[in-house]
Amino acid sequence: MARGQVDLKSQIVFLGLVLAQGAHSVEEYRYRLYEVFAPARAVSMLASDDPATGFVIVNVALVAFGLWCFLLPLRLGWPNARGFLWFWSILEMANGIGHLALAGSRGGYFPGAGTAPLLVVLAGWLAVLLARRVAAPDSSLS
């Protein structure tokens, strides 16, 4: 496998992760994360004076970026494709764990906690796939 190419399983897991982020964003919007979490409100307000609108804009842009990563760097085998996957894996692992930690600290539901385990599982699975690829380099390079 060439330097920028990513195996099909990793591509599928990554696409699942991006789609899970889409579902996560819908959950966050539905339960108004931007009203109860100051950092979400601040980021939302960067995109619009209305936090709900800004939240939608930011989250649509995030998921669109994930789809762009899938369609161009991954599918076309860009040399930095694996770097995009590591970025997403780390970002979504932190996102999922953060939501679960906030729910735990509140002793109950926190917006986004319902889909957070899916982010953690898929991000972890992607990281394992990427780490295995590093541990077992392509024998054609020898």
C-alpha positions in Angstrom: 0.0 0.0 0.0 1.4 3.4 -1.0 2.3 6.0 1.7 -1.0 8.0 1.4 -3.3 5.1 0.8 -5.6 4.0 3.6 -7.1 0.5 3.8 -10.8 0.0 3.0 -11.7 -1.0 6.6 -10.2 2.2 8.0 -12.0 4.3 5.4 -15.4 2.7 6.3 -14.8 3.2 10.0 -13.8 6.8 9.4 -17.0 7.4 7.3 -19.0 5.8 10.2 -17.2 8.2 12.6 -18.2 11.2 10.5 -21.8 10.1 10.2 -21.8 9.5 14.0 -20.6 13.0 14.5 -23.5 14.1 12.3 -25.9 12.3 14.7 -24.1 13.7 17.7 -24.5 17.2 16.3 -28.2 16.6 15.9 -28.5 15.4 19.5 -26.5 18.4 20.7 -28.8 20.8 18.8 -32.0 19.0 19.9 -31.0 19.4 23.6 -29.5 22.9 23.1 -25.9 22.3 24.1 -25.2 25.9 23.1 -27.5 27.0 25.9 -25.8 25.0 28.7 -22.2 24.8 27.7 -20.3 28.1 27.4 -17.6 26.9 24.9 -20.3 25.7 22.5 -22.1 29.0 22.9 -18.9 31.0 22.2 -18.1 29.0 19.1 -21.7 29.3 17.9 -21.6 33.1 18.3 -18.6 33.3 16.1 -20.7 32.1 13.2 -23.9 34.0 14.0 -25.5 36.4 16.4 -28.1 33.7 17.1 -26.5 30.8 19.0 -28.8 28.2 17.5 -28.1 29.3 14.0 -24.4 29.5 14.7 -24.4 26.1 16.2 -26.0 24.6 13.1 -23.5 26.4 10.8 -20.4 25.2 12.8 -21.7 21.7 13.0 -22.6 21.5 9.3 -19.2 22.8 8.5 -17.6 20.2 10.8 -19.4 17.3 9.2 -18.8 18.7 5.7 -15.1 18.8 6.5 -15.3 15.2 7.6 -17.0 14.2 4.3 -14.4 16.3 2.4 -11.6 14.3 4.2 -13.3 11.1 3.2 -13.9 12.0 -0.5 -10.6 13.7 -1.3 -7.6 12.8 1.0 -8.8 9.3 1.8 -10.3 8.2 -1.5 -7.6 9.8 -3.6 -4.8 8.5 -1.4 -3.2 11.9 -0.6 0.1 11.5 1.3 -1.4 13.2 4.4 -4.6 11.1 4.5 -3.5 9.2 7.6 -2.8 12.5 9.4 -6.4 13.5 8.8 -7.6 10.2 10.2 -5.4 10.6 13.4 -6.7 14.2 13.8 -10.4 12.9 13.6 -9.7 10.0 15.9 -8.2 12.2 18.6 -10.8 14.9 18.2 -13.8 12.6 18.4 -12.3 10.5 21.3 -11.9 13.7 23.3 -15.3 14.9 22.2 -17.0 11.6 23.3 -15.1 11.3 26.6 -15.8 15.0 27.4 -19.5 14.6 27.0 -19.5 11.4 29.1 -17.4 13.1 31.8 -19.8 16.1 31.9 -22.7 13.8 32.2 -21.0 11.9 35.0 -20.1 15.1 36.9 -23.7 16.2 36.6 -25.0 12.9 37.8 -27.3 12.7 34.8 -27.8 13.5 31.1 -25.8 16.1 29.4 -26.5 17.1 25.7 -24.5 14.8 23.5 -24.0 12.0 26.0 -26.4 9.7 24.2 -24.2 9.5 21.1 -20.9 10.0 22.8 -20.2 6.3 23.3 -20.6 5.8 19.6 -17.9 8.4 19.0 -15.6 6.8 21.5 -16.0 3.3 20.1 -15.5 4.4 16.4 -12.6 6.8 17.2 -10.9 4.1 19.3 -11.4 1.5 16.6 -10.0 3.9 14.0 -7.0 4.5 16.2 -6.4 0.8 16.6 -6.5 0.3 12.9 -4.1 3.2 12.3 -1.7 2.0 15.0 -1.7 -1.6 13.6 -0.8 -0.2 10.2 2.2 1.7 11.8 3.2 -1.5 13.7 3.1 -3.6 10.5 4.6 -1.4 7.8 4.1 -2.2 4.2 6.6 -5.0 3.2 6.9 -3.5 -0.3 8.9 -0.6 1.2 11.8 -2.9 2.2 
